Amino acid sequence: MVRTPLTPEERERGERLGLLLREARGERSMVEIAAAAGLSAETLRKIETGRAPTPAFFTVAALAGVLGLSMDELVVHCTLVGTP
């Protein structure tokens, strides 16, 4: 299977998501948050650094729940201005 290259907008949205998650995590460790969300610390690291800019919905939902973020907050922070 060949994966379609990500658009610049998708990459930027992934970077925004990573930044929001890092900020929400604060001083808590990646290991603590990842374990609580049912993920590996490496998966969380990839999302936070933008190396995994399009994580699965349920991954994002699990992280949002652990970090106390609403899905509405994620949409607002990660949507590019002018994007439909």
PyRosetta script that sets phi, psi and omega in degrees:
from pyrosetta import init, pose_from_sequence

init()
pose = pose_from_sequence("MVRTPLTPEERERGERLGLLLREARGERSMVEIAAAAGLSAETLRKIETGRAPTPAFFTVAALAGVLGLSMDELVVHCTLVGTP")
pose.set_psi(1, 131.2)
pose.set_omega(1, 178.6)
pose.set_phi(2, -100.6)
pose.set_psi(2, 128.5)
pose.set_omega(2, 180.0)
pose.set_phi(3, -88.6)
pose.set_psi(3, 133.5)
pose.set_omega(3, 177.4)
pose.set_phi(4, -67.1)
pose.set_psi(4, 133.0)
pose.set_omega(4, 178.7)
pose.set_phi(5, -59.7)
pose.set_psi(5, 146.2)
pose.set_omega(5, 178.9)
pose.set_phi(6, -74.3)
pose.set_psi(6, 146.6)
pose.set_omega(6, 176.2)
pose.set_phi(7, -79.6)
pose.set_psi(7, 161.6)
pose.set_omega(7, 175.7)
pose.set_phi(8, -57.6)
pose.set_psi(8, -35.3)
pose.set_omega(8, 179.1)
pose.set_phi(9, -65.3)
pose.set_psi(9, -41.1)
pose.set_omega(9, 178.4)
pose.set_phi(10, -64.9)
pose.set_psi(10, -40.2)
pose.set_omega(10, 177.6)
pose.set_phi(11, -63.4)
pose.set_psi(11, -44.7)
pose.set_omega(11, -179.7)
pose.set_phi(12, -65.3)
pose.set_psi(12, -39.5)
pose.set_omega(12, 177.7)
pose.set_phi(13, -61.8)
pose.set_psi(13, -39.8)
pose.set_omega(13, 176.5)
pose.set_phi(14, -64.1)
pose.set_psi(14, -39.3)
pose.set_omega(14, 177.5)
pose.set_phi(15, -65.0)
pose.set_psi(15, -40.5)
pose.set_omega(15, 178.5)
pose.set_phi(16, -64.2)
pose.set_psi(16, -41.9)
pose.set_omega(16, 177.9)
pose.set_phi(17, -61.0)
pose.set_psi(17, -46.9)
pose.set_omega(17, 179.6)
pose.set_phi(18, -59.0)
pose.set_psi(18, -43.7)
pose.set_omega(18, 179.1)
pose.set_phi(19, -63.3)
pose.set_psi(19, -44.8)
pose.set_omega(19, 179.5)
pose.set_phi(20, -61.6)
pose.set_psi(20, -42.9)
pose.set_omega(20, 179.7)
pose.set_phi(21, -65.9)
pose.set_psi(21, -41.6)
pose.set_omega(21, 177.7)
pose.set_phi(22, -60.8)
pose.set_psi(22, -45.0)
pose.set_omega(22, 179.9)
pose.set_phi(23, -63.7)
pose.set_psi(23, -41.8)
pose.set_omega(23, -179.4)
pose.set_phi(24, -69.0)
pose.set_psi(24, -31.3)
pose.set_omega(24, 179.8)
pose.set_phi(25, -69.0)
pose.set_psi(25, -34.0)
pose.set_omega(25, 178.6)
pose.set_phi(26, 58.5)
pose.set_psi(26, -127.4)
pose.set_omega(26, -176.9)
pose.set_phi(27, -85.3)
pose.set_psi(27, -7.4)
pose.set_omega(27, -179.7)
pose.set_phi(28, -69.2)
pose.set_psi(28, 147.9)
pose.set_omega(28, -176.7)
pose.set_phi(29, -77.6)
pose.set_psi(29, 154.4)
pose.set_omega(29, 175.2)
pose.set_phi(30, -59.2)
pose.set_psi(30, -41.1)
pose.set_omega(30, -178.0)
pose.set_phi(31, -60.7)
pose.set_psi(31, -45.1)
pose.set_omega(31, -179.5)
pose.set_phi(32, -61.2)
pose.set_psi(32, -49.1)
pose.set_omega(32, -177.1)
pose.set_phi(33, -68.7)
pose.set_psi(33, -44.4)
pose.set_omega(33, -179.7)
pose.set_phi(34, -61.0)
pose.set_psi(34, -45.0)
pose.set_omega(34, -179.8)
pose.set_phi(35, -62.2)
pose.set_psi(35, -42.5)
pose.set_omega(35, -179.9)
pose.set_phi(36, -64.5)
pose.set_psi(36, -29.9)
pose.set_omega(36, 179.7)
pose.set_phi(37, -90.3)
pose.set_psi(37, -4.7)
pose.set_omega(37, -179.6)
pose.set_phi(38, 79.3)
pose.set_psi(38, 28.6)
pose.set_omega(38, -179.2)
pose.set_phi(39, -120.4)
pose.set_psi(39, 167.3)
pose.set_omega(39, 171.1)
pose.set_phi(40, -84.2)
pose.set_psi(40, 154.9)
pose.set_omega(40, 176.7)
pose.set_phi(41, -62.1)
pose.set_psi(41, -33.3)
pose.set_omega(41, 179.0)
pose.set_phi(42, -65.5)
pose.set_psi(42, -38.2)
pose.set_omega(42, 176.9)
pose.set_phi(43, -63.3)
pose.set_psi(43, -45.8)
pose.set_omega(43, 178.0)
pose.set_phi(44, -61.9)
pose.set_psi(44, -41.9)
pose.set_omega(44, 178.7)
pose.set_phi(45, -58.9)
pose.set_psi(45, -44.2)
pose.set_omega(45, -179.8)
pose.set_phi(46, -63.7)
pose.set_psi(46, -39.9)
pose.set_omega(46, 178.9)
pose.set_phi(47, -67.2)
pose.set_psi(47, -46.3)
pose.set_omega(47, -178.3)
pose.set_phi(48, -63.7)
pose.set_psi(48, -31.2)
pose.set_omega(48, -177.8)
pose.set_phi(49, -93.7)
pose.set_psi(49, -1.0)
pose.set_omega(49, 179.0)
pose.set_phi(50, 84.2)
pose.set_psi(50, 3.1)
pose.set_omega(50, 178.4)
pose.set_phi(51, -75.1)
pose.set_psi(51, -16.1)
pose.set_omega(51, 173.6)
pose.set_phi(52, -127.0)
pose.set_psi(52, 75.7)
pose.set_omega(52, -171.4)
pose.set_phi(53, -75.0)
pose.set_psi(53, -9.7)
pose.set_omega(53, -178.6)
pose.set_phi(54, -129.3)
pose.set_psi(54, 63.7)
pose.set_omega(54, -180.0)
pose.set_phi(55, -67.3)
pose.set_psi(55, 158.1)
pose.set_omega(55, 179.7)
pose.set_phi(56, -62.1)
pose.set_psi(56, 150.2)
pose.set_omega(56, -179.7)
pose.set_phi(57, -53.4)
pose.set_psi(57, -47.6)
pose.set_omega(57, -176.0)
pose.set_phi(58, -67.3)
pose.set_psi(58, -27.4)
pose.set_omega(58, 174.2)
pose.set_phi(59, -66.8)
pose.set_psi(59, -47.4)
pose.set_omega(59, 179.3)
pose.set_phi(60, -63.8)
pose.set_psi(60, -42.7)
pose.set_omega(60, -179.7)
pose.set_phi(61, -62.7)
pose.set_psi(61, -40.8)
pose.set_omega(61, 178.8)
pose.set_phi(62, -64.0)
pose.set_psi(62, -44.4)
pose.set_omega(62, 178.5)
pose.set_phi(63, -64.2)
pose.set_psi(63, -42.3)
pose.set_omega(63, 179.5)
pose.set_phi(64, -60.0)
pose.set_psi(64, -43.5)
pose.set_omega(64, 179.5)
pose.set_phi(65, -61.4)
pose.set_psi(65, -44.9)
pose.set_omega(65, -179.4)
pose.set_phi(66, -66.4)
pose.set_psi(66, -36.7)
pose.set_omega(66, -176.2)
pose.set_phi(67, -88.7)
pose.set_psi(67, -2.7)
pose.set_omega(67, 179.0)
pose.set_phi(68, 74.0)
pose.set_psi(68, 27.5)
pose.set_omega(68, 178.1)
pose.set_phi(69, -101.4)
pose.set_psi(69, 143.7)
pose.set_omega(69, 174.3)
pose.set_phi(70, -88.0)
pose.set_psi(70, 157.9)
pose.set_omega(70, 177.0)
pose.set_phi(71, -64.9)
pose.set_psi(71, -30.7)
pose.set_omega(71, 176.6)
pose.set_phi(72, -62.0)
pose.set_psi(72, -42.2)
pose.set_omega(72, 178.1)
pose.set_phi(73, -60.7)
pose.set_psi(73, -42.4)
pose.set_omega(73, 179.7)
pose.set_phi(74, -61.5)
pose.set_psi(74, -44.1)
pose.set_omega(74, -179.4)
pose.set_phi(75, -62.6)
pose.set_psi(75, -46.4)
pose.set_omega(75, -178.7)
pose.set_phi(76, -61.6)
pose.set_psi(76, -44.4)
pose.set_omega(76, -176.5)
pose.set_phi(77, -76.3)
pose.set_psi(77, -26.4)
pose.set_omega(77, -173.0)
pose.set_phi(78, -101.9)
pose.set_psi(78, -10.6)
pose.set_omega(78, 180.0)
pose.set_phi(79, -83.0)
pose.set_psi(79, 134.6)
pose.set_omega(79, 178.7)
pose.set_phi(80, -77.3)
pose.set_psi(80, 141.6)
pose.set_omega(80, 177.6)
pose.set_phi(81, -62.4)
pose.set_psi(81, 132.0)
pose.set_omega(81, 179.2)
pose.set_phi(82, 87.0)
pose.set_psi(82, -1.7)
pose.set_omega(82, 178.5)
pose.set_phi(83, -89.4)
pose.set_psi(83, 134.1)
pose.set_omega(83, 180.0)
pose.set_phi(84, -64.0)
pose.dump_pdb("model.pdb")
